[in-house]
Amino acid sequence: MSAEILRVHPDEPQPDRIDYIVSCLRKGDVVAMPTDTFYGLAVDPVNLFAVEQIYKIKTRQKHKPLSLLIASVSQAYELARDTDPMLDKLAERFWPGPLTIIVNAGCKLPLRSTANTGNVALRVPDAAIPRAVVERFGLPITATSANLQGAPECTHAGCVLDQIGDRIPLIVDGGPTGHTQPTTIVDLSLGPGRWAVLREGAIPTHEIVMVLQR
């Protein structure tokens, strides 16, 4: 059975459609939706059955944690433990945007949602649909890319349908995404004053360095 396609305006998401997406997440469904980089798979991160479905859909290794989309910096502080001032610097400069920041996870997230690492990867996307969903849902949503392990990431809903349309119930079609590169990933979980760029993506490493060393 193929996924339902729900068209949502990318800049001004219709409230009734956001409500419908949220109702699906609350049921434990896996929902594909656009971000500012690629289409991602969204579930309720505290619903461990839903989290498990993502690993099965993507045939993803279970030691790899899932990144989360949030709506604001304040939400990052609710989810993180012992936040570093470097988080403020990066968030002020690059959020909303294609920067994923890894921090120590607080007690609000089940350990399984962090792949038992105790860390969580957070991002405020520069995309209206996922931010509206997070705000309405009242919780972060997962953001792993909506593609099969080893297959190309998807920048439009048709790609998601082709790859995993028979594995998920709902695909939110918000048109093409804004980037063709993945997020840059910065790890702030290494201890006070320590950081590392784990993946250079849409934001070049030298821009990260300039912000953190000033």
Contacts in CASP RR format, 6 or more apart in sequence:
PFRMAT RR
TARGET T0000
AUTHOR 0000-0000-0000
METHOD contacts of the structure
MODEL  1
MSAEILRVHPDEPQPDRIDYIVSCLRKGDVVAMPTDTFYGLAVDPVNLFA
VEQIYKIKTRQKHKPLSLLIASVSQAYELARDTDPMLDKLAERFWPGPLT
IIVNAGCKLPLRSTANTGNVALRVPDAAIPRAVVERFGLPITATSANLQG
APECTHAGCVLDQIGDRIPLIVDGGPTGHTQPTTIVDLSLGPGRWAVLRE
GAIPTHEIVMVLQR
1 166 0 8 1.000
2 161 0 8 1.000
2 165 0 8 1.000
2 166 0 8 1.000
3 32 0 8 1.000
3 160 0 8 1.000
3 161 0 8 1.000
3 164 0 8 1.000
3 165 0 8 1.000
3 166 0 8 1.000
3 168 0 8 1.000
3 169 0 8 1.000
3 170 0 8 1.000
3 171 0 8 1.000
4 169 0 8 1.000
4 170 0 8 1.000
4 171 0 8 1.000
5 157 0 8 1.000
5 161 0 8 1.000
5 171 0 8 1.000
5 173 0 8 1.000
6 17 0 8 1.000
6 20 0 8 1.000
6 21 0 8 1.000
6 170 0 8 1.000
6 171 0 8 1.000
6 172 0 8 1.000
6 173 0 8 1.000
7 173 0 8 1.000
7 174 0 8 1.000
8 14 0 8 1.000
8 17 0 8 1.000
8 18 0 8 1.000
8 21 0 8 1.000
8 33 0 8 1.000
8 129 0 8 1.000
8 172 0 8 1.000
8 173 0 8 1.000
8 174 0 8 1.000
9 174 0 8 1.000
10 34 0 8 1.000
10 127 0 8 1.000
10 128 0 8 1.000
10 129 0 8 1.000
10 174 0 8 1.000
10 175 0 8 1.000
11 128 0 8 1.000
12 128 0 8 1.000
13 128 0 8 1.000
13 129 0 8 1.000
13 132 0 8 1.000
18 129 0 8 1.000
18 132 0 8 1.000
18 133 0 8 1.000
18 136 0 8 1.000
19 136 0 8 1.000
21 31 0 8 1.000
21 33 0 8 1.000
21 133 0 8 1.000
21 170 0 8 1.000
21 172 0 8 1.000
22 133 0 8 1.000
22 136 0 8 1.000
22 137 0 8 1.000
24 31 0 8 1.000
24 169 0 8 1.000
24 170 0 8 1.000
25 31 0 8 1.000
25 42 0 8 1.000
25 43 0 8 1.000
25 44 0 8 1.000
25 50 0 8 1.000
25 133 0 8 1.000
25 137 0 8 1.000
25 141 0 8 1.000
26 44 0 8 1.000
26 137 0 8 1.000
28 43 0 8 1.000
28 44 0 8 1.000
28 47 0 8 1.000
28 49 0 8 1.000
28 50 0 8 1.000
28 53 0 8 1.000
29 43 0 8 1.000
29 50 0 8 1.000
29 168 0 8 1.000
29 169 0 8 1.000
29 170 0 8 1.000
30 41 0 8 1.000
30 42 0 8 1.000
30 43 0 8 1.000
30 50 0 8 1.000
30 53 0 8 1.000
30 54 0 8 1.000
30 57 0 8 1.000
30 167 0 8 1.000
30 168 0 8 1.000
30 169 0 8 1.000
30 170 0 8 1.000
31 41 0 8 1.000
31 42 0 8 1.000
31 43 0 8 1.000
31 168 0 8 1.000
31 169 0 8 1.000
31 170 0 8 1.000
31 171 0 8 1.000
31 172 0 8 1.000
32 39 0 8 1.000
32 40 0 8 1.000
32 41 0 8 1.000
32 42 0 8 1.000
32 146 0 8 1.000
32 157 0 8 1.000
32 160 0 8 1.000
32 164 0 8 1.000
32 168 0 8 1.000
32 170 0 8 1.000
32 171 0 8 1.000
32 172 0 8 1.000
33 39 0 8 1.000
33 40 0 8 1.000
33 42 0 8 1.000
33 129 0 8 1.000
33 130 0 8 1.000
33 133 0 8 1.000
33 171 0 8 1.000
33 172 0 8 1.000
33 174 0 8 1.000
34 40 0 8 1.000
34 127 0 8 1.000
34 129 0 8 1.000
34 130 0 8 1.000
34 157 0 8 1.000
34 172 0 8 1.000
34 173 0 8 1.000
34 174 0 8 1.000
34 175 0 8 1.000
34 176 0 8 1.000
34 177 0 8 1.000
35 69 0 8 1.000
35 125 0 8 1.000
35 127 0 8 1.000
35 130 0 8 1.000
35 143 0 8 1.000
35 177 0 8 1.000
36 96 0 8 1.000
36 97 0 8 1.000
36 98 0 8 1.000
36 125 0 8 1.000
36 126 0 8 1.000
36 127 0 8 1.000
36 177 0 8 1.000
36 178 0 8 1.000
36 179 0 8 1.000
37 98 0 8 1.000
37 125 0 8 1.000
37 153 0 8 1.000
37 177 0 8 1.000
37 178 0 8 1.000
37 179 0 8 1.000
37 181 0 8 1.000
37 182 0 8 1.000
37 183 0 8 1.000
37 202 0 8 1.000
38 145 0 8 1.000
38 146 0 8 1.000
38 147 0 8 1.000
38 153 0 8 1.000
38 154 0 8 1.000
38 155 0 8 1.000
38 177 0 8 1.000
38 179 0 8 1.000
38 182 0 8 1.000
39 145 0 8 1.000
39 146 0 8 1.000
39 147 0 8 1.000
39 153 0 8 1.000
39 154 0 8 1.000
39 155 0 8 1.000
39 156 0 8 1.000
39 157 0 8 1.000
39 159 0 8 1.000
39 160 0 8 1.000
39 171 0 8 1.000
39 177 0 8 1.000
40 143 0 8 1.000
40 144 0 8 1.000
40 145 0 8 1.000
40 146 0 8 1.000
40 154 0 8 1.000
41 54 0 8 1.000
41 57 0 8 1.000
41 58 0 8 1.000
41 142 0 8 1.000
41 143 0 8 1.000
41 144 0 8 1.000
41 145 0 8 1.000
41 146 0 8 1.000
41 168 0 8 1.000
42 69 0 8 1.000
42 130 0 8 1.000
42 133 0 8 1.000
42 141 0 8 1.000
42 142 0 8 1.000
42 143 0 8 1.000
43 50 0 8 1.000
43 51 0 8 1.000
43 53 0 8 1.000
43 54 0 8 1.000
43 141 0 8 1.000
43 142 0 8 1.000
44 50 0 8 1.000
44 137 0 8 1.000
44 139 0 8 1.000
44 141 0 8 1.000
45 51 0 8 1.000
45 66 0 8 1.000
45 68 0 8 1.000
45 109 0 8 1.000
45 110 0 8 1.000
45 113 0 8 1.000
45 139 0 8 1.000
45 140 0 8 1.000
45 141 0 8 1.000
45 142 0 8 1.000
46 108 0 8 1.000
46 109 0 8 1.000
46 110 0 8 1.000
46 113 0 8 1.000
46 139 0 8 1.000
48 110 0 8 1.000
48 112 0 8 1.000
48 113 0 8 1.000
51 66 0 8 1.000
51 112 0 8 1.000
51 113 0 8 1.000
51 142 0 8 1.000
54 60 0 8 1.000
54 66 0 8 1.000
54 142 0 8 1.000
54 144 0 8 1.000
55 62 0 8 1.000
57 164 0 8 1.000
57 167 0 8 1.000
57 168 0 8 1.000
58 144 0 8 1.000
58 147 0 8 1.000
58 148 0 8 1.000
58 149 0 8 1.000
58 164 0 8 1.000
59 148 0 8 1.000
59 149 0 8 1.000
60 144 0 8 1.000
60 149 0 8 1.000
62 115 0 8 1.000
63 115 0 8 1.000
63 116 0 8 1.000
63 117 0 8 1.000
64 115 0 8 1.000
65 113 0 8 1.000
65 114 0 8 1.000
65 115 0 8 1.000
65 117 0 8 1.000
65 119 0 8 1.000
65 120 0 8 1.000
65 121 0 8 1.000
66 113 0 8 1.000
66 115 0 8 1.000
66 121 0 8 1.000
66 142 0 8 1.000
66 143 0 8 1.000
66 144 0 8 1.000
67 100 0 8 1.000
67 120 0 8 1.000
67 121 0 8 1.000
67 122 0 8 1.000
67 123 0 8 1.000
67 142 0 8 1.000
67 143 0 8 1.000
67 144 0 8 1.000
67 183 0 8 1.000
68 79 0 8 1.000
68 120 0 8 1.000
68 121 0 8 1.000
68 122 0 8 1.000
68 123 0 8 1.000
68 140 0 8 1.000
68 141 0 8 1.000
68 142 0 8 1.000
68 143 0 8 1.000
69 123 0 8 1.000
69 124 0 8 1.000
69 125 0 8 1.000
69 130 0 8 1.000
69 131 0 8 1.000
69 134 0 8 1.000
69 140 0 8 1.000
69 141 0 8 1.000
69 142 0 8 1.000
69 143 0 8 1.000
70 76 0 8 1.000
70 79 0 8 1.000
70 122 0 8 1.000
70 123 0 8 1.000
70 124 0 8 1.000
70 134 0 8 1.000
70 140 0 8 1.000
71 124 0 8 1.000
71 131 0 8 1.000
71 134 0 8 1.000
71 135 0 8 1.000
72 124 0 8 1.000
73 87 0 8 1.000
73 88 0 8 1.000
73 91 0 8 1.000
73 95 0 8 1.000
73 124 0 8 1.000
75 134 0 8 1.000
75 140 0 8 1.000
76 83 0 8 1.000
76 87 0 8 1.000
76 91 0 8 1.000
76 101 0 8 1.000
76 103 0 8 1.000
76 122 0 8 1.000
76 124 0 8 1.000
77 83 0 8 1.000
78 108 0 8 1.000
79 103 0 8 1.000
79 105 0 8 1.000
79 106 0 8 1.000
79 108 0 8 1.000
79 109 0 8 1.000
79 120 0 8 1.000
79 122 0 8 1.000
79 140 0 8 1.000
80 87 0 8 1.000
80 103 0 8 1.000
80 104 0 8 1.000
80 105 0 8 1.000
80 106 0 8 1.000
80 120 0 8 1.000
80 122 0 8 1.000
81 103 0 8 1.000
81 104 0 8 1.000
81 105 0 8 1.000
81 106 0 8 1.000
81 107 0 8 1.000
82 104 0 8 1.000
83 103 0 8 1.000
84 103 0 8 1.000
84 188 0 8 1.000
84 191 0 8 1.000
84 192 0 8 1.000
84 193 0 8 1.000
86 188 0 8 1.000
86 193 0 8 1.000
86 195 0 8 1.000
86 212 0 8 1.000
87 101 0 8 1.000
87 103 0 8 1.000
87 188 0 8 1.000
89 211 0 8 1.000
89 212 0 8 1.000
89 214 0 8 1.000
90 99 0 8 1.000
90 101 0 8 1.000
90 186 0 8 1.000
90 188 0 8 1.000
90 208 0 8 1.000
90 211 0 8 1.000
90 212 0 8 1.000
91 101 0 8 1.000
91 124 0 8 1.000
93 211 0 8 1.000
94 203 0 8 1.000
94 211 0 8 1.000
95 123 0 8 1.000
95 124 0 8 1.000
96 124 0 8 1.000
96 125 0 8 1.000
96 126 0 8 1.000
96 127 0 8 1.000
96 131 0 8 1.000
97 123 0 8 1.000
97 124 0 8 1.000
97 125 0 8 1.000
97 126 0 8 1.000
97 183 0 8 1.000
97 202 0 8 1.000
98 123 0 8 1.000
98 125 0 8 1.000
98 126 0 8 1.000
98 179 0 8 1.000
98 181 0 8 1.000
98 182 0 8 1.000
98 183 0 8 1.000
98 184 0 8 1.000
98 201 0 8 1.000
98 202 0 8 1.000
98 203 0 8 1.000
99 123 0 8 1.000
99 183 0 8 1.000
99 184 0 8 1.000
99 186 0 8 1.000
99 203 0 8 1.000
100 121 0 8 1.000
100 122 0 8 1.000
100 123 0 8 1.000
100 183 0 8 1.000
100 184 0 8 1.000
100 185 0 8 1.000
100 186 0 8 1.000
101 121 0 8 1.000
101 122 0 8 1.000
101 123 0 8 1.000
101 185 0 8 1.000
101 186 0 8 1.000
101 188 0 8 1.000
102 119 0 8 1.000
102 120 0 8 1.000
102 121 0 8 1.000
102 122 0 8 1.000
102 185 0 8 1.000
102 186 0 8 1.000
102 187 0 8 1.000
102 188 0 8 1.000
102 189 0 8 1.000
102 198 0 8 1.000
103 119 0 8 1.000
103 120 0 8 1.000
103 122 0 8 1.000
103 188 0 8 1.000
103 189 0 8 1.000
104 118 0 8 1.000
104 119 0 8 1.000
104 120 0 8 1.000
104 189 0 8 1.000
105 114 0 8 1.000
105 118 0 8 1.000
105 119 0 8 1.000
105 120 0 8 1.000
106 120 0 8 1.000
109 120 0 8 1.000
111 118 0 8 1.000
113 120 0 8 1.000
114 120 0 8 1.000
119 189 0 8 1.000
121 185 0 8 1.000
122 140 0 8 1.000
123 143 0 8 1.000
123 183 0 8 1.000
124 131 0 8 1.000
125 131 0 8 1.000
125 143 0 8 1.000
127 177 0 8 1.000
129 172 0 8 1.000
129 174 0 8 1.000
130 141 0 8 1.000
130 143 0 8 1.000
133 141 0 8 1.000
134 140 0 8 1.000
134 141 0 8 1.000
145 153 0 8 1.000
145 154 0 8 1.000
145 182 0 8 1.000
146 153 0 8 1.000
146 154 0 8 1.000
146 160 0 8 1.000
146 163 0 8 1.000
146 164 0 8 1.000
147 153 0 8 1.000
147 154 0 8 1.000
147 159 0 8 1.000
147 160 0 8 1.000
147 163 0 8 1.000
147 164 0 8 1.000
148 163 0 8 1.000
148 164 0 8 1.000
151 163 0 8 1.000
152 159 0 8 1.000
153 182 0 8 1.000
154 160 0 8 1.000
154 163 0 8 1.000
155 176 0 8 1.000
155 177 0 8 1.000
155 178 0 8 1.000
155 180 0 8 1.000
156 175 0 8 1.000
156 176 0 8 1.000
156 177 0 8 1.000
157 171 0 8 1.000
157 172 0 8 1.000
157 173 0 8 1.000
157 174 0 8 1.000
157 175 0 8 1.000
158 171 0 8 1.000
158 173 0 8 1.000
160 171 0 8 1.000
161 171 0 8 1.000
165 171 0 8 1.000
179 202 0 8 1.000
181 201 0 8 1.000
181 202 0 8 1.000
182 199 0 8 1.000
182 201 0 8 1.000
182 202 0 8 1.000
183 199 0 8 1.000
183 201 0 8 1.000
183 202 0 8 1.000
183 203 0 8 1.000
184 197 0 8 1.000
184 199 0 8 1.000
184 200 0 8 1.000
184 201 0 8 1.000
184 202 0 8 1.000
184 203 0 8 1.000
184 204 0 8 1.000
184 205 0 8 1.000
184 208 0 8 1.000
185 197 0 8 1.000
185 198 0 8 1.000
185 199 0 8 1.000
186 195 0 8 1.000
186 196 0 8 1.000
186 197 0 8 1.000
186 198 0 8 1.000
186 208 0 8 1.000
187 195 0 8 1.000
187 196 0 8 1.000
187 197 0 8 1.000
187 198 0 8 1.000
188 194 0 8 1.000
188 195 0 8 1.000
190 196 0 8 1.000
195 212 0 8 1.000
197 205 0 8 1.000
197 208 0 8 1.000
END
